[in-house]
């Protein structure tokens, strides 16, 4: 549904108000569904990422729309708010092992803050993909800032982040994937909904993962 809204916005059929309303509806729907989703209490299979409006820019409408669409597409978004300094982005990225950072800005001067933030991320040695978005961004600005991608629409932002997330999990070493699978085993609500045959299959998967985890710990 959010993909359709994003497409209609790009085609000029929907406007900013429509995006905000759709995002709010989706956020409410996700909150209702969370207890019934596997791993909802601890993030499930969601990729954690940072989103913020950069320093010296106080606009958040676009950021909030993007956050709603990212969350609706399975991301765990750490929203650092507006007027966010580069140091806060770097500190959070280190603490949370972030691989994707989305920087938003509406004012032209936000480009300088975006550049400072990207430079701080690179200087800290963080292996993060960075996407910039907002009215002043362009392909040329993206190149000058040193970001990996740029976007004027929430739909493009989501598409880029999903591609990076898929690539990250695809290339994740097997040992770390085992840790991930076990950490996000089904919550009790989902277990109760499983049929005996499905539950038995899941228990077998967990047993195999536990065996691999034991070997991984012995080798590390």
C-alpha positions as a Markdown table, in Angstrom:
| # | Residue | x | y | z |
|---|---|---|---|---|
| 1 | Unk | 0.0 | 0.0 | 0.0 |
| 2 | Unk | 2.8 | 2.4 | 0.9 |
| 3 | Unk | 4.5 | 1.6 | -2.4 |
| 4 | Unk | 1.4 | 2.6 | -4.2 |
| 5 | Unk | 1.1 | 5.9 | -2.3 |
| 6 | Unk | 4.8 | 6.7 | -3.1 |
| 7 | Unk | 4.2 | 6.0 | -6.7 |
| 8 | Unk | 1.1 | 8.2 | -6.9 |
| 9 | Unk | 3.1 | 11.0 | -5.2 |
| 10 | Unk | 5.8 | 10.7 | -7.8 |
| 11 | Unk | 3.2 | 10.9 | -10.5 |
| 12 | Unk | 1.6 | 14.0 | -9.0 |
| 13 | Unk | -1.7 | 12.3 | -8.1 |
| 14 | Unk | -1.0 | 12.5 | -4.3 |
| 15 | Unk | 0.4 | 15.4 | -2.4 |
| 16 | Unk | 2.5 | 15.9 | 0.8 |
| 17 | Unk | -0.7 | 15.8 | 2.9 |
| 18 | Unk | -1.6 | 12.4 | 1.4 |
| 19 | Unk | 1.9 | 11.0 | 2.3 |
| 20 | Unk | 1.6 | 12.2 | 5.9 |
| 21 | Unk | -1.8 | 10.7 | 6.3 |
| 22 | Unk | -0.8 | 7.4 | 4.7 |
| 23 | Unk | 2.3 | 7.3 | 6.9 |
| 24 | Unk | 0.3 | 7.9 | 10.0 |
| 25 | Unk | -2.1 | 5.1 | 9.1 |
| 26 | Unk | 0.6 | 2.7 | 8.4 |
| 27 | Unk | 2.4 | 3.5 | 11.6 |
| 28 | Unk | -0.8 | 2.8 | 13.6 |
| 29 | Unk | -1.4 | -0.4 | 11.7 |
| 30 | Unk | 2.1 | -1.6 | 12.4 |
| 31 | Unk | 1.7 | -0.9 | 16.1 |
| 32 | Unk | -1.5 | -3.1 | 16.1 |
| 33 | Unk | 0.2 | -5.9 | 14.3 |
| 34 | Unk | 3.5 | -5.9 | 16.3 |
| 35 | Unk | 2.4 | -8.5 | 18.9 |
| 36 | Unk | 1.6 | -11.0 | 16.2 |
| 37 | Unk | 4.7 | -10.6 | 14.2 |
| 38 | Unk | 7.7 | -13.0 | 14.7 |
| 39 | Unk | 10.3 | -11.3 | 16.8 |
| 40 | Unk | 8.4 | -8.1 | 17.1 |
| 41 | Unk | 9.5 | -7.5 | 20.7 |
| 42 | Unk | 13.2 | -7.5 | 19.8 |
| 43 | Unk | 13.1 | -6.1 | 16.2 |
| 44 | Unk | 12.5 | -9.3 | 14.3 |
| 45 | Unk | 14.4 | -9.4 | 11.1 |
| 46 | Unk | 14.4 | -5.6 | 10.8 |
| 47 | Unk | 17.6 | -3.8 | 9.9 |
| 48 | Unk | 18.5 | -1.0 | 12.3 |
| 49 | Unk | 19.3 | 2.4 | 10.7 |
| 50 | Unk | 19.7 | 6.0 | 11.6 |
| 51 | Unk | 17.5 | 8.8 | 10.3 |
| 52 | Unk | 17.8 | 12.5 | 11.2 |
| 53 | Unk | 17.5 | 16.1 | 10.0 |
| 54 | Unk | 21.0 | 17.5 | 10.0 |
| 55 | Unk | 22.5 | 20.3 | 12.1 |
| 56 | Unk | 21.1 | 23.8 | 11.6 |
| 57 | Unk | 17.9 | 22.5 | 9.9 |
| 58 | Unk | 14.7 | 22.3 | 12.0 |
| 59 | Unk | 12.4 | 20.7 | 9.4 |
| 60 | Unk | 10.9 | 17.3 | 10.1 |
| 61 | Unk | 7.9 | 16.7 | 7.9 |
| 62 | Unk | 9.8 | 15.0 | 5.1 |
| 63 | Unk | 11.9 | 13.0 | 7.7 |
| 64 | Unk | 8.8 | 11.8 | 9.5 |
| 65 | Unk | 7.2 | 10.6 | 6.2 |
| 66 | Unk | 10.3 | 8.7 | 5.3 |
| 67 | Unk | 10.5 | 7.2 | 8.8 |
| 68 | Unk | 6.9 | 5.9 | 8.5 |
| 69 | Unk | 7.6 | 4.3 | 5.1 |
| 70 | Unk | 10.9 | 2.8 | 6.3 |
| 71 | Unk | 9.2 | 1.3 | 9.4 |
| 72 | Unk | 6.4 | 0.0 | 7.2 |
| 73 | Unk | 9.0 | -1.8 | 5.1 |
| 74 | Unk | 10.6 | -3.5 | 8.0 |
| 75 | Unk | 13.3 | -1.2 | 9.2 |
| 76 | Unk | 14.0 | -0.3 | 12.8 |
| 77 | Unk | 14.6 | 3.4 | 12.6 |
| 78 | Unk | 16.6 | 5.3 | 15.2 |
| 79 | Unk | 15.2 | 8.8 | 14.7 |
| 80 | Unk | 17.7 | 11.3 | 16.0 |
| 81 | Unk | 15.4 | 14.2 | 15.4 |
| 82 | Unk | 16.2 | 17.6 | 14.0 |
| 83 | Unk | 19.3 | 19.8 | 14.2 |
| 84 | Unk | 21.3 | 16.7 | 14.7 |
| 85 | Unk | 25.1 | 17.2 | 15.0 |
| 86 | Unk | 27.5 | 14.9 | 13.2 |
| 87 | Unk | 29.0 | 13.8 | 16.5 |
| 88 | Unk | 25.6 | 12.3 | 17.6 |
| 89 | Unk | 25.3 | 10.4 | 14.4 |
| 90 | Unk | 28.7 | 8.9 | 14.7 |
| 91 | Unk | 28.2 | 8.1 | 18.4 |
| 92 | Unk | 24.9 | 6.3 | 17.7 |
| 93 | Unk | 26.3 | 4.5 | 14.7 |
| 94 | Unk | 29.2 | 3.1 | 16.7 |
| 95 | Unk | 27.0 | 2.1 | 19.7 |
| 96 | Unk | 24.3 | 0.4 | 17.6 |
| 97 | Unk | 26.5 | -1.0 | 14.8 |
| 98 | Unk | 24.6 | 0.9 | 12.2 |
| 99 | Unk | 25.1 | 0.1 | 8.5 |
| 100 | Unk | 22.7 | 2.6 | 6.9 |
| 101 | Unk | 22.3 | 6.4 | 7.7 |
| 102 | Unk | 19.7 | 8.6 | 6.1 |
| 103 | Unk | 20.3 | 12.4 | 6.3 |
| 104 | Unk | 17.5 | 14.9 | 5.7 |
| 105 | Unk | 17.5 | 18.6 | 5.1 |
| 106 | Unk | 15.3 | 21.3 | 3.5 |
| 107 | Unk | 17.5 | 24.4 | 3.7 |
| 108 | Unk | 20.4 | 25.0 | 1.3 |
| 109 | Unk | 22.8 | 25.3 | 4.3 |
| 110 | Unk | 21.9 | 21.7 | 5.2 |
| 111 | Unk | 24.2 | 20.6 | 2.4 |
| 112 | Unk | 27.2 | 21.8 | 4.5 |
| 113 | Unk | 26.0 | 19.9 | 7.5 |
| 114 | Unk | 25.4 | 16.8 | 5.4 |
| 115 | Unk | 29.0 | 17.0 | 4.1 |
| 116 | Unk | 30.3 | 17.4 | 7.7 |
| 117 | Unk | 28.3 | 14.4 | 8.9 |
| 118 | Unk | 29.5 | 12.2 | 6.1 |
| 119 | Unk | 33.1 | 13.3 | 6.6 |
| 120 | Unk | 32.7 | 12.5 | 10.3 |
| 121 | Unk | 31.3 | 9.0 | 9.6 |
| 122 | Unk | 34.2 | 8.3 | 7.2 |
| 123 | Unk | 36.8 | 9.7 | 9.6 |
| 124 | Unk | 35.5 | 7.4 | 12.3 |
| 125 | Unk | 36.1 | 4.4 | 10.1 |
| 126 | Unk | 32.4 | 3.4 | 10.0 |
| 127 | Unk | 31.3 | 1.2 | 7.1 |
| 128 | Unk | 28.0 | 2.9 | 6.6 |
| 129 | Unk | 25.9 | 3.5 | 3.5 |
| 130 | Unk | 24.7 | 7.1 | 3.5 |
| 131 | Unk | 21.7 | 8.5 | 1.6 |
| 132 | Unk | 20.8 | 12.2 | 1.6 |
| 133 | Unk | 17.3 | 13.6 | 0.9 |
| 134 | Unk | 15.5 | 16.8 | 0.8 |
| 135 | Unk | 14.8 | 19.8 | -1.4 |
| 136 | Unk | 18.4 | 21.0 | -2.0 |
| 137 | Unk | 20.0 | 17.6 | -2.8 |
| 138 | Unk | 21.0 | 16.5 | -6.3 |
| 139 | Unk | 23.3 | 14.1 | -8.0 |
| 140 | Unk | 26.0 | 16.8 | -8.0 |
| 141 | Unk | 25.5 | 17.6 | -4.3 |
| 142 | Unk | 25.6 | 13.8 | -3.5 |
| 143 | Unk | 29.0 | 13.6 | -5.2 |
| 144 | Unk | 30.4 | 16.7 | -3.4 |
| 145 | Unk | 29.1 | 15.5 | 0.0 |
| 146 | Unk | 30.4 | 12.0 | -0.5 |
| 147 | Unk | 27.1 | 10.2 | 0.1 |
| 148 | Unk | 26.3 | 6.9 | -1.5 |
| 149 | Unk | 22.8 | 7.9 | -2.8 |
| 150 | Unk | 20.4 | 10.8 | -2.9 |
| 151 | Unk | 16.6 | 11.0 | -3.2 |
| 152 | Unk | 13.8 | 13.5 | -3.5 |
| 153 | Unk | 11.1 | 10.9 | -2.8 |
| 154 | Unk | 10.4 | 8.6 | 0.1 |
| 155 | Unk | 9.9 | 5.7 | -2.3 |
| 156 | Unk | 13.5 | 6.1 | -3.7 |
| 157 | Unk | 14.9 | 6.3 | -0.2 |
| 158 | Unk | 13.1 | 3.1 | 0.9 |
| 159 | Unk | 14.2 | 1.3 | -2.3 |
| 160 | Unk | 17.9 | 2.2 | -1.8 |
| 161 | Unk | 17.8 | 1.2 | 1.9 |
| 162 | Unk | 16.1 | -2.1 | 1.1 |
| 163 | Unk | 18.8 | -2.9 | -1.5 |
| 164 | Unk | 21.6 | -2.1 | 1.0 |
| 165 | Unk | 19.9 | -4.1 | 3.8 |
| 166 | Unk | 19.5 | -7.2 | 1.5 |
| 167 | Unk | 23.1 | -6.9 | 0.4 |
| 168 | Unk | 24.2 | -6.7 | 4.0 |
| 169 | Unk | 22.4 | -9.8 | 5.1 |
| 170 | Unk | 23.4 | -11.7 | 2.0 |
| 171 | Unk | 27.1 | -11.1 | 2.7 |
| 172 | Unk | 26.8 | -11.6 | 6.5 |
| 173 | Unk | 29.2 | -14.4 | 7.6 |
| 174 | Unk | 27.4 | -17.6 | 8.4 |
| 175 | Unk | 28.4 | -17.6 | 12.1 |
| 176 | Unk | 26.8 | -14.2 | 12.6 |
| 177 | Unk | 23.6 | -15.3 | 10.8 |
| 178 | Unk | 23.3 | -18.2 | 13.2 |
| 179 | Unk | 23.4 | -15.7 | 16.1 |
| 180 | Unk | 20.8 | -13.6 | 14.4 |
| 181 | Unk | 18.4 | -16.5 | 13.8 |
| 182 | Unk | 18.5 | -17.7 | 17.4 |
| 183 | Unk | 18.2 | -14.2 | 18.8 |
| 184 | Unk | 15.0 | -13.7 | 17.0 |
| 185 | Unk | 13.2 | -16.9 | 17.5 |
| 186 | Unk | 9.4 | -16.8 | 17.6 |
| 187 | Unk | 7.7 | -15.1 | 20.5 |
| 188 | Unk | 5.2 | -17.0 | 22.7 |
| 189 | Unk | 2.2 | -15.5 | 20.9 |
| 190 | Unk | 3.4 | -16.9 | 17.6 |
| 191 | Unk | 4.3 | -20.2 | 19.1 |
| 192 | Unk | 0.8 | -20.7 | 20.4 |
| 193 | Unk | -0.5 | -20.1 | 16.9 |
| 194 | Unk | 1.7 | -22.8 | 15.3 |
| 195 | Unk | 0.3 | -26.2 | 14.4 |
| 196 | Unk | 2.2 | -29.1 | 16.0 |
| 197 | Unk | 3.9 | -30.0 | 12.7 |
| 198 | Unk | 5.1 | -26.4 | 12.1 |
| 199 | Unk | 6.3 | -26.2 | 15.7 |
| 200 | Unk | 8.2 | -29.4 | 15.3 |
| 201 | Unk | 9.9 | -28.1 | 12.2 |
| 202 | Unk | 10.8 | -24.9 | 13.9 |
| 203 | Unk | 12.3 | -26.7 | 16.9 |
| 204 | Unk | 14.4 | -28.7 | 14.4 |
| 205 | Unk | 15.7 | -25.5 | 12.8 |
| 206 | Unk | 16.6 | -24.0 | 16.2 |
| 207 | Unk | 18.4 | -27.2 | 17.3 |
| 208 | Unk | 20.5 | -27.1 | 14.1 |
| 209 | Unk | 21.2 | -23.5 | 14.6 |
| 210 | Unk | 22.2 | -24.1 | 18.3 |
| 211 | Unk | 24.6 | -26.8 | 17.1 |
| 212 | Unk | 26.2 | -24.4 | 14.6 |
| 213 | Unk | 26.4 | -21.7 | 17.2 |
| 214 | Unk | 28.3 | -24.0 | 19.6 |
| 215 | Unk | 30.8 | -24.9 | 16.9 |
| 216 | Unk | 31.1 | -21.2 | 16.0 |
| 217 | Unk | 31.9 | -20.3 | 19.7 |
| 218 | Unk | 34.5 | -23.1 | 19.9 |
| 219 | Unk | 36.2 | -21.8 | 16.8 |
| 220 | Unk | 36.2 | -18.2 | 17.8 |
